[in-house]
Each structure stands twice: as C-alpha cells, then as structure tokens.
Amino acid sequence: MAVKKRSVSFRPEIWAEVVQRAGEEGGQVSALVNTALAYYLNLRQGLDLVKEWEAEHGALAAEELAEADRLLDEAGVVRGPQVATWQD
C-alpha cells in the first residue's frame, strides 16, 4: 500500500497516550492515527449529509435531536470531543 509521510504536531499528553495505546493493542502508531482519521472523516461526512438534509427540509427539531441522541446512546455510540476543540 502506498503511504504519504507527513510531519504533524501533537500535544505531549495526547502523543504519550497514543503511543501507549498503540503498544497495548499490539499495533503501530501510524495504524492508530490512520484509523482515527478515517473515523473523523466518516463523522464529518455524516455531519455534511445532515447539513444538506437540513438545507432542503429545514432544521431538525429539538425533539428529533433528542431522539437521535437517545438512539445513539442505546447503540453505544461514544461521544467524542467537539470538533471545534480539535482545531487548536
């Protein structure tokens, strides 16, 4: 598989945990980072689809959002940090 090598910066506490988790899981840091980025991109694509739908049909009501949250909680979907916090 072809790869792109890039230089990126991490906060020290995040990097330390990434290295630790990759070691515990018997994998490589690159694989962990690729998986995390694929998850992020999938999430962003889903959010873009919601925006498209809302542009065509109007914003989701508070009750609809609450029901979606409930269904995601039931399915065991873990909530991550808000995307805005990833931009520092």
ZARODO-178246 format. One record per atom (N, C-alpha, C): residue in three letters; x, y, z. Coordinates in steps of 0.001 Angstrom, whole numbers, padded with zeros to 6 digits, always signed. Each point is the difference from the previous one (the first is absolute). Layout:
BEGIN
AlaXYZ;...
//
This chain:
BEGIN
Met+000841-001167+000000;Met-000841+001167+000000;Met+000894+001239+000000;Ala-000373+000972-000820;Ala+000749+001256-000036;Ala-000364+000842+001222;Val+000972+000709+000505;Val-000237+000866+001154;Val+000591+001370-000267;Lys-000514+000988+000695;Lys+000544+001355-000013;Lys+000603+000256+001364;Lys+001225+000396+000040;Lys+000636+000357+001272;Lys-000107+001503+000160;Arg-000469+000415+001164;Arg-000177+001410+000309;Arg+000456+000262+001425;Ser+000323+001230+000250;Ser+000367+000410+001348;Ser-001212+000695+000614;Val-000411-000454+001167;Val-001119+000615+000709;Val+000404+000244+001444;Ser-000697+000898+000653;Ser+000291+000332+001397;Ser-001120-000510+000893;Phe+000372-000496+001164;Phe-000946-000504+000985;Phe+000275+000654+001343;Arg-001041+000180+000778;Arg+000221+000404+001385;Arg+000675-001172+000697;Pro+000954+000275+000887;Pro+000777-001088+000621;Pro-000850-001054+000686;Glu-001051+000398+000708;Glu-000810-000980+000727;Glu-000780-000896-000967;Ile-000407+000547-001139;Ile-000706-000812-000994;Ile+000969-000982-000639;Trp+001182+000487-000371;Trp+000993-000886-000620;Trp+000375-001145+000932;Ala+000197+000292+001277;Ala+000370-001037+000965;Ala-001080-001076+000073;Glu-001253+000422+000010;Glu-001082-000988+000078;Glu-000127-000790-001302;Val+000195+000659-001131;Val-000053-000709-001284;Val+001063-001090-000040;Val+001212+000340+000398;Val+001091-000978+000002;Val-000328-001151+000955;Gln-000517+000338+001182;Gln-000345-001027+000984;Gln-001096-000920-000544;Arg-001062+000589-000542;Arg-001121-000804-000511;Arg+000429-000872-001168;Ala+000776+000551-000893;Ala+000470-000792-001145;Ala+000809-001197+000508;Gly+000848+000224+000992;Gly+000782-001089+000573;Gly-000861-001055+000660;Glu-000999+000436+000752;Glu-000901-000928+000692;Glu-000785-000850-000989;Glu-000331+000593-001132;Glu-000817-000696-000990;Glu+000853-000771-001004;Gly+001312+000033+000192;Gly+000885-000753-000866;Gly+000118+000554-001407;Gly-000347+001247-000159;Gly+000041+000598-001324;Gly+001032+001101-000097;Gln-000042+000682-001091;Gln+000901+001106-000228;Gln-000750+001314+000140;Val+000730+001029+000357;Val-000598+001326+000148;Val-000621+000441-001324;Ser+000672-000243-001103;Ser-000530+000407-001307;Ser-001373-000619-000259;Ala-000160-001271+000337;Ala-001282-000669-000212;Ala-001078+000617+000880;Leu+000345+000301+001252;Leu-000958+000615+000907;Leu-000424+001378-000517;Val+000971+000795-000441;Val-000304+001344-000507;Val-000841-000097-001272;Asn+000316-000929-000897;Asn-000796-000178-001213;Asn-001437-000382+000328;Thr-000179-000900+000952;Thr-001340-000413+000410;Thr-000774+001179+000586;Ala+000662+000784+000850;Ala-000644+001162+000616;Ala-000391+001033-001058;Leu+000869+000223-000964;Leu-000307+000972-001057;Leu-001124-000497-000904;Ala-000025-001285-000291;Ala-001092-000558-000799;Ala-001327+000164+000739;Tyr+000012-000239+001310;Tyr-001201+000183+000822;Tyr-000447+001462-000046;Tyr+000939+000915+000153;Tyr-000299+001431-000037;Tyr-000620+000384-001346;Leu+000598-000462-001091;Leu-000518+000343-001328;Leu-001395-000574-000216;Asn-000239-001208+000497;Asn-001320-000600-000082;Asn-001016+000836+000775;Leu+000378+000436+001174;Leu-000853+000849+000823;Leu-000325+001295-000727;Arg+001012+000640-000561;Arg-000203+001267-000720;Arg-000922-000192-001204;Gln+000146-001132-000702;Gln-000880-000272-001140;Gln-001454-000117+000465;Gly-000206-000666+001128;Gly-001347-000109+000560;Gly-000565+001358+000373;Leu+000814+000837+000615;Leu-000458+001344+000368;Leu-000313+000836-001243;Asp+000798-000170-001050;Asp-000271+000706-001255;Asp-001336-000440-000593;Leu-000310-001291+000090;Leu-001282-000500-000502;Leu-001169+000577+000796;Val+000184+000127+001306;Val-001051+000607+000826;Val-000213+001454-000424;Lys+001088+000742-000225;Lys-000117+001387-000452;Lys-000743+000090-001324;Glu+000322-000918-000920;Glu-000685-000031-001297;Glu-001488-000230+000193;Trp-000327-000983+000842;Trp-001397-000331+000247;Trp-000722+001201+000611;Glu+000643+000636+000981;Glu-000625+001155+000650;Glu-000172+001164-000975;Ala+000928+000177-000923;Ala-000127+001069-000986;Ala-001221-000225-000888;Glu-000308-001257-000254;Glu-001139-000323-000863;Glu-001328-000060+000760;His+000049-000492+001253;His-001232-000276+000741;His-000205+000866+001238;Gly+000972+000798+000365;Gly-000086+000800+001214;Gly+000731-000670+001148;Ala+000316+000800+000992;Ala+000772-000497+001154;Ala-000774-001072+000754;Leu+000751-000954+000543;Leu-000608-001021+000842;Leu-000527+000644+001277;Ala-001143-000456+000446;Ala-000605+000517+001232;Ala+000758-000551+001209;Ala-000125+000705+001125;Ala+000650-000431+001234;Ala-000406-001426+000368;Glu-001273-000334-000218;Glu-000482-001346+000322;Glu+000678-001049-000893;Glu+000196+000328-001269;Glu+000664-000928-000917;Glu+001467-000207+000400;Leu+000668+001077+000378;Leu+001390-000103+000440;Leu+000109-000821+001281;Ala-000950+000205+000920;Ala-000002-000764+001252;Ala-000213-001482-000286;Glu-000888-000320-000934;Glu-000239-001399-000368;Glu+001241-000610-000648;Ala+000659+000757-000846;Ala+001242-000486-000626;Ala+001052-000267+001073;Asp+000135+000908+000957;Asp+000951-000204+001101;Asp-000325-001271+000778;Arg-001297-000203+000262;Arg-000425-001185+000744;Arg+000358-001277-000763;Leu-000274+000001-001309;Leu+000287-001181-000821;Leu+001504-000274-000068;Leu+000787+001060-000119;Leu+001451-000178-000023;Leu+000510-000527+001335;Asp-000564+000527+001095;Asp+000378-000500+001328;Asp-000349-001478+000137;Glu-001198-000386-000445;Glu-000428-001400+000064;Glu+000925-000902-000807;Ala+000478+000521-001127;Ala+000877-000781-000879;Ala+001433-000044+000514;Gly+000279+000757+001066;Gly+001339-000003+000581;Gly+000991+000876-000737;Val-000504+000941-000785;Val+000893+000906-000719;Val+000596+000976+001002;Val+001309+000027+000042;Val+000711+000840+000961;Val+000125+001407-000557;Arg-000286+000966+000830;Arg+000153+001394-000409;Arg+001450+000414+000166;Gly+000535+000622-001025;Gly+001361+000496+000048;Gly+000009+001472+000325;Pro+001170+000596-000032;Pro+000089+001444+000239;Pro-000692+000765-001114;Gln-000427+001191+000315;Gln-000572+000855-001035;Gln+001060+000279-001046;Val-000382+000015-001257;Val+000948+000180-001090;Val+000778+001299+000165;Ala-000624+001041+000512;Ala+000680+001284+000153;Ala+001232-000119+000890;Thr-000027-000915+000978;Thr+001148-000134+000886;Thr+001191-000638-000710;Trp-000241-000597-001166;Trp+001075-000650-000749;Trp+000797+001004-000794;Gln-000404+001253-000004;Gln+000630+000981-000869;Gln+001067+000817+000705;Asp+000433-000411+001168;Asp+001037+000785+000677;Asp+001376-000519-000288;
//
